[in-house]
């Protein structure tokens, strides 16, 4: 997660067995596994913690050999990022993309790769490399025999969109339309990092905390025939409207990050984190007003990571593998 600048909404368990109670029909409730800490469990212990809590999907942020080794034979579905620092090389050199796929995907046939994320919240001049890098990673995956089974999307944050209400959603970032149109041709989803916490803290005068935490008692935003009772749905449907507006309405959204901090900022309490993540898990099987149906969703993050800048307290677990807070179903 990059603490993202989210467009204003005016222009805007789990733990310890609880994942077993995820609503029927959800393809995957995953958790993002970051390693920016100096006191975290071994990758092998982490995979066992996923399995013991029935967490069936994981996202990692680079080709982490220790994690890949531990994931062999686990049947845990995986999003693996290529790392933003590789985008320029992959965009300019198909052979570099092919070598990366060989070393980090082909070399691990017993890992259940689902998506290769070609960039995470890429900003500035590096955005020009996303599409070319996606094409070259797709080509490398296809050449290696994974063309139909492993997709190569990119992960973006809500700041690439604008518009309120959700039906008015557009892409405010110029690089997004060709990316969306390319995804429409490959069948890959758009990975969206969706943080009501960020939207709330940037717009507290306009957004009620209950709307961000899924606890509003009724409709907060009426958008034509669609009634919004929570900010998460509004943010996701803003993405869907943006996709439709560039002719990519067939592209699905996978929520590649969402979470709430338990400390370290405004509204960052264990109670709010517990409320948000519990309600998120309960909710994603329903879909949004615009797109009913399960939303593949990844909670950020597995652990509190003491080496992260500004994001130390998003973990569902402490480094000693105890729950940061309980979530009950």
Buried (B, 14 or more C-beta within 10 A) or exposed (E): BBBBEBBBBEEBBBBBEBBEBBBEEBBBBBBBBBBBBEEBBEBEEBBBBBEEBBBBBBBBBBBBEEBBBBBEEBEBBBBBBBBBEBBBBBBBBBEBBBBBBEEBBBEBEEBBBBBBBBBBBBBEEBBBBBBBBBBBBBBBBBBBEBBEEBBBBBBBBBBBBBBBBBBBBBBBBEBBBEBBBBBBEBEBBBBBBBBBBBBBBBBEEBBEBBBBBBBBEEEBBEBEEBEBBBBBBBBBBBBBBBBBBBEBBEBBBBBBBBBBBBEEBEBBBBEBBBBBBBBBBBBBBBBBBBBEEBBBBBBBBBBBBBEBEEBBBBBBBBBEBEBBBEBEB
